[in-house]
Amino acid sequence: MTDALLLHRRDARGVHTLTLNHPKAFNVLSEAMLAALKQALAEVAADPQARVVVIAAEGRAFCAGHDLKEMKARPEQAYYQDLFLRCSRLMLSIRALDVPVIARVQGLATAAGCQLVAQCDLAVAADTATFGVNGIDVGLFCATPSVALSRNLLPKPALEMLLTGDFISADEARQRGLVNRVVPIDGLDAEVERLVGRLLAKPREAIAVGKQLFYRQLETGIESAYQLAGQTMACNMAHPVAQEGVQAFIDKRAPSWRT
């Protein structure tokens, strides 16, 4: 195993796998880890053939949030503001990507680690994984994680997690909308691959416009949402991939872009 803090692998299909590789520290989002993730996501954004991103981790924990020892060593509000700004920009860069981002959660995901799962577009978890936003246990309300969490869960379940610091199981996370699928740990990779395969079977262009529209319309009123959606759908329908897809449906054949 390489000593790199973050492993970045791209396969021939355009699937980028980013693996947090600091298991002894529970893959905390240290300054170095944030920088490595930022660089890797920038590389994905610059890859015109990228199709899917999988964020995974080595060891027992997926991610235990920010590095509290690193934070305690610099008790300066300006430093904290800059740190949380960098983390927020990282989370927003996941949303800004044209391709779907899947969290592969094999273990503990807490605080900003739970935020990372919530910020990903999709998530597959092992049945042994646990999730929490327990900063409150050390007197720190998980404010930035609450942004992503509250956009996955209903308000009362989200706020209960934030105010109590209690952890939930993978099954509870699926029931509450934090993850899509839960499987035994030995089936995690196969389940992630099945989801990747489903995404690869769809045209990249339609997924890109769909992802961007989905998040934009969530942040606006219903009339504006329908206006955005109508414009997006009209542009999508006029695109060659949709024209080919519709013609293939009429002709009762597979579209030319289907792999």
Sequence and secondary structure as in RCSB ss.txt:
>XXXX:A:sequence
MTDALLLHRRDARGVHTLTLNHPKAFNVLSEAMLAALKQALAEVAADPQARVVVIAAEGRAFCAGHDLKEMKARP
EQAYYQDLFLRCSRLMLSIRALDVPVIARVQGLATAAGCQLVAQCDLAVAADTATFGVNGIDVGLFCATPSVALS
RNLLPKPALEMLLTGDFISADEARQRGLVNRVVPIDGLDAEVERLVGRLLAKPREAIAVGKQLFYRQLETGIESA
YQLAGQTMACNMAHPVAQEGVQAFIDKRAPSWRT
>XXXX:A:secstr
    SEEEEE TTSEEEEEE  GGGTT B HHHHHHHHHHHHHHHT TT  EEEEEE SSEEE  B HHHHHT  
 HHHHHHHHHHHHHHHHHHHHSSS EEEEE SEEETHHHHHHHHSSEEEEETT EEE GGGGGT   HHHHHHHT
TTS HHHHHHHHHH   EEHHHHHHHTS SEEE GGGHHHHHHHHHHHHHTS HHHHHHHHHHHHHHHTS HHHH
HHHHHHHHHHHHHSHHHHHHHHHHHHTS  TT  
